[in-house]
């Protein structure tokens, strides 16, 4: 199960009026994934409240009670960008006489007005959020878990006040992009602020209330460098040929079929040099392919591939052989130089073979693929936001990212700050 936070308040706060604000990068797919929840019970007697992505419905989001006839608010819009950070604000105030004023949802600063399912709460209804029953961040209440898959940042809970999105975010005057801003209001007795800045104590409340949370299943990658202000690439599960994506879509398990592939969600652009590290976790097929191509369909026939059997292929044909092989737990560095359309490789920090010139500049993604053989293989990729344990923290030429091995001179991690500066 993924990392999640839990807490039971010693006494209930205001269950009629509250606000939850947080930045969320959702990387899962195909199932329901919970952002936060509180309370207990299902069906007609349930008073829990859950806010979650509905993966089976093309990534809509929904806030609802255990009994949806009490309260249900499902967006019409589909939030399918797995590399985007979304800012959600949920404001509940069931004391209001007008039903549409009792609950409001904001996404990236705009109030949601188009819904595919809508039942406003009754006046003065109290649901499970801010009760003295179990509260979760990243997990659904009751016996089912629906654990969250992705990242969260800058989470606030305001006890007793219904806020608006501009209390927590603002539009950048230059780019027009919605971005975080410092919240300056009060929190109320059960309010909290979670910045996740302390990797050893992710549940620390920095609001001044000391409403700290218990961290469950924290492991490698629980604290990340990917933030709403600087977004790192992930593996794009939408364009993949198959397989399973976990660890914030940085871990990829093939489906035992040749040519299944996970590719970077950002393209390699500009005239710069880009770097990532790919770790072979378990190779159970014939071989791994790590390299650069123009699309998930092209990774064998139209790309540069370093295979675990010690060969480099170019556009489907063998280019170099008798090189270092690699196996489980080896880390392969992949460097793509856009200025001369060359791809080169490293194994555990040492150069492998020679750089291969690509015939044109259309090969613009990093990729992972498993070989054939009818069995699953697992790999993880580090675009500067490592999903695996590293013993060193090498930054790129811009001082960004965190890598196991020294980043080649002039090379950059694949993140929005670098793309804006060098892409």
N, C-alpha and C positions, 0 to 999 in steps of 0.2 A: 504494500500500500504506500502511496505517496505521503510526503510530509504534510501534517495538518496541525492546527492549534485547537486547544480546547480550554474551556473555563466554565465554572459555575459560580455566579456571583453570590455573595453571602445573603443578599436581599435583593428583591426585584427593584428595578428602576421604573421609569415611566414607559409602560408598554403600549401606551396610546400614541405617544409623540416621540419620535427619534429620527436620526439621520445616519446613514452609513455611506461613506465615501471611500473609494479605493481605485487604484490603477491595476488593471488585470491584463495579462498576456496569456491567452488561452491557446494551448498547443495540442489539445486532444482532438478526438474525432470519433463519431460512431456511437456515442453513448452519452449519458447525462453526467455532468461534472459540476460539483457544488462549489460555489464561491463562499457563501456563509449561510448559517442556519442556526435556529434556536428553538427550544421547546421539545415537546414529545408528542407522540400519538399520531395515528393515521385515521382516515375515514371521518365520519360525522362527528366524532368526539375529539378529533385531533386539534391541537392549538399550536402546532409547530409552524414556523415560517421558514421557507427555503428560497434562496436566490441561486439560480443555476443556469448553466448552458445546457440546452437540449440538443445534444449531438445528433440524435436521430432525426431531428427536424431542421437540418442544415444550419445548425449553430444559432438558433434564436435564443434569447434569454428570457427567463420567466421568474417572477416572484410570486409565491403562492403559499397558502396554508395547506395543512394536511388534508383538509376538506376544501377543495377548490370552489365549492359553492359559497364559502365564507369570503374568500379572497383569491383572485387570480389576475395576473397582469403579464401577458405574453406579448413580446414585440412581434411586429410583422416583418421587420427587417432581419436579414440574415447577416451575422457578423462572422464572415468566413476568412478574413485575413489572419492567418495563424502567426504572422510575424508582427502584428500591430499590438500596441498597448491601447486598451480602451479604458476611458475614465467613466466609472459608474457612480452616480449619486442616487440613493433611494431615500426619499423623505416621506415618512408616515406621520399623519396627524388625524386620527379618527375622531377627534373632538369637533371637527369641522361639520357644519350643517350641509354643505354642498358636497355630494359624493366624490366629484372629480378633484376636490381639494384634499381629500383624505389620504391619497397616495400619489406621488409623482416620481417618475424616473427620468434621469438625465443621462445621456451618453455623449461624451466628448463635448459637454457644454450645452447641448440642445435637449429640450424636454421632449420625451417620447410621446407622440400623440396618435400614432398609428399602431393598433394592436390586432392580433389575431384571436385573442381570448381575453375577456375583460369582465371581472366582477369586483366592483369596489367594496371595501370592507364596510360593514354597518357602522353607524355612528357609535363611538365609544368602545368599539371592539378592541379586545386585547389579545394579541397573538404571542407566540413564544419568544420573539426577540426581546432582550432586556428583562427576561424573567429570571428567577433563581433556579431554573432548570438548565441542563447542559447547553452550552453555546459552542459552536464550532466555526472555524475558518478553514475552508478547504475540505469539509466533510459534511454529509447530510446526516441529520438526526435519525433516530430509530435504528432498526436492525440492519437496514441497507446502508451502504457507505457512499457510493457515487463520488469517490474521491476526486479532487480537482487535479487537472493536468495542465501545468503552466506555471506562471510567475505572478506575484502580487507585489505592489509597492505602495507606500504612503497611504496606509489604511487609517481612517478616522471613524469613530463612533461618537455621536452627540446624543446624550441622554436628556430628553425633555424639550428639544427644539427641532423643528423642521426647517432645514437649511436649503439653499439653492446651489446650483453648480458653481456659480461665480465666487462662492465662499472658499472653494478649494482649487479652482483653476482659472485660467485666463487665456485669451487669444493672443498669440505672438504678433506684434504689430508689423513685423517684417515678413514672416512666413505665412501668417494666417492660420497656423497650426495651434490647436488647443494644447496647453502645457500646464504643469503643476504650478501652484503658488502657495505661499505660506498661509496656513489657516491661523487667524488671529482671534477667534471667538472662544467662548467657554465650552467645556465638555460635559458638565453635569456630573453627578456622583458616580455613575457607572460608565462614563465616557472613557475613551482610550485613544491613543495614537501609536501605531505600530510602523516604525520606519525600517525594521529588519536590518539595521546597520550593524548590529553585533552578531556575528556569525555563531558565536557560542551561546547566545541567549536571544534567539529570534523573537521570542514572545514578550520582550521588554516593552512596557508601556512608557512612552516619553511625554505623555500629556501633563504629568504632574500628579496624576491620581494613583499611580502605582497599581493599576489594574493589569498586572502581568498575566500572561497566558502560558499554559503548558504546551511545550513543543513535543510532538509525537512523530516517530519514524524519521527524525532528522538524520540525514546521511550525506554522502558526497553530493555536492551540487545544490544543497538546500539554500545556501546563500549565493547569489549570482551577481555578476557585474552588469548584466543586461538591465537597463532602467528605461523609464519613459523618456529620459533626456538623451540617452545614447543606446540605441537598439542594435543588438548583435543579430547576425543571421542565425537561422535555425535550419533544419531540414524540412523541406516543404512536403507535408503529407498529402496535400491535395493533388499535386502533379505526379506522385509516386506511382510506379507500376504495381506495387503491392508491398507487403510487409507491415510491421508494427513499429510505431514511434512512441517512445517514452522519454523520461528525463528531460522534460521541456522540449521535446522533439529534437534531441541531440543524440539519442540512442536509437539505433535502427536494427531490427531483426528481420532478415529476409524471409520469404515464404517458401524457400526451397526450390524456387524456379529460376532458371537462367534469365538474366537481363532485368531482374527486379532492381529498383534503384531508388535511392534517396538523394535529393539534390539541394543545393543551397537556395535559400529563399531570396537572397540578393544576388544580382548579377555582378560580374567582375568588369568594371568599366574604367574609362579614362585611359591615362597613359602610365598608371602606377603599377606597383608590384603588390600582389596580394598573397597572404599566407594563412594556412590553417593546418591543424594537426588531426590526423585520423588514427584512432586506436583500434587495433584488431582485438576483439574480446574473445570470441570463440569462432574458429573457422572449421565448420563441419562439412562444407561442400568441397569442391575441387580447389577453389581459390577465391581470394578477395580481389576486387578491382577498386583502386583508389585513383582519382584523377580529375581531369577537366574535360567538359564536353559542352555542346550547345543546347542539349535538352536531355531529358531522361531517356528518350528513345535512342539517343545517339552515343551512349556511353561506350559501346563496343565498336561500332562501325565508323563513327565520326568523332573521335576524341583521342586524348592521350591517357593511357592507362598504365599504372604500375601494378603488376599482379604479384600475389604472394608467392608465386613459383619462381620469382626472380627475373621476370621479363617485363619489358616496356613495349606496349603496343601503340601504334599510331594508325588511326582510321581503320582498325580491324586487322592490320598486318603487323607482324613482329618487327620491332625497330631495334631493340637491344636485348641481349640474352646473357645468361651466366652471371647475373647480378646477384646481390644479396637477397636471399629469400626472407620472408617475414612470417611470423606466426602469432599466436595468442599473446597479448599484452605488449607487442611491439607498437611503437608510435611512428607513424609515417607523416613527415612534413611534406606538404604540397605547396609549391610556389608557382604562381602564374604571373608572368611579366607582360603586361599589356603593351608596353612600349615596343617590344619586338616579337610579340606573339609566341613566347616560349614558355614551356612548362618544364619544371625540374622537380626532383624528389630528394628526400632525406629519409634515412632510417635511424631512429633514435639519435638524431642530431648530426649524423654523418651523411655526406652527399652520396647519392646512388646514381651511377651511370652519368650520362651527360644530358644537358638540356635539349629538348625536342622542339623544333620550330613548327608551329601550326600554320597551315597553308593560308588561312585567312583569319580575320578577327571575330568570327562569329561564335567561337567556343568560349562561353562566358559564364560557366557555372562550375563549382566544385561538386563532385558526386561520390557516393559510395554505392557499390553493388556487390552482392554475393555471387560466387560462381555457381555452376550447375551441380548436379549430384543428388537432387531431390531432398536435401536436408537444409535446415535453417542455419544461418550464420549471423553473428551479432557484431556490430561495430559502433563506436561512438566518435563524434566529431567535435572538435574544439575550434570555434571561430574567434576565440578570445574570451569566451565565457565557458570555462571547462566543465564538462559533466563528470569527468573522472578525476581521481586524486592526482595531484602533481606535487613533486618535491621541490620545485622552484617556481618562481613567478617572473618569468621573462616577459616584458612588455614589448610592443612593437615599436617602430621608429617614431611614432607619435606619442609614445608613453601610454598607450591604451592596450587593453587586453591582458590576459594572463596565460602563459604557455609553459610547457615543460622544458622545451629547448630554446636556445637563443634564436630569435627571429632574424632572418637574413637582413643585411643592411639595406635600408630603403624600402622594406616590405611593411605592409599594414594589415591589421586585422579587419575583418569584414563587418563593419558597423556603420551606423548612420553618420557619426561625426567624421569618420575617415572618408566615407563616400562623398559627403558634402565638401570636404576639404581637398580631396585628391581624386575623386571619381570623375 
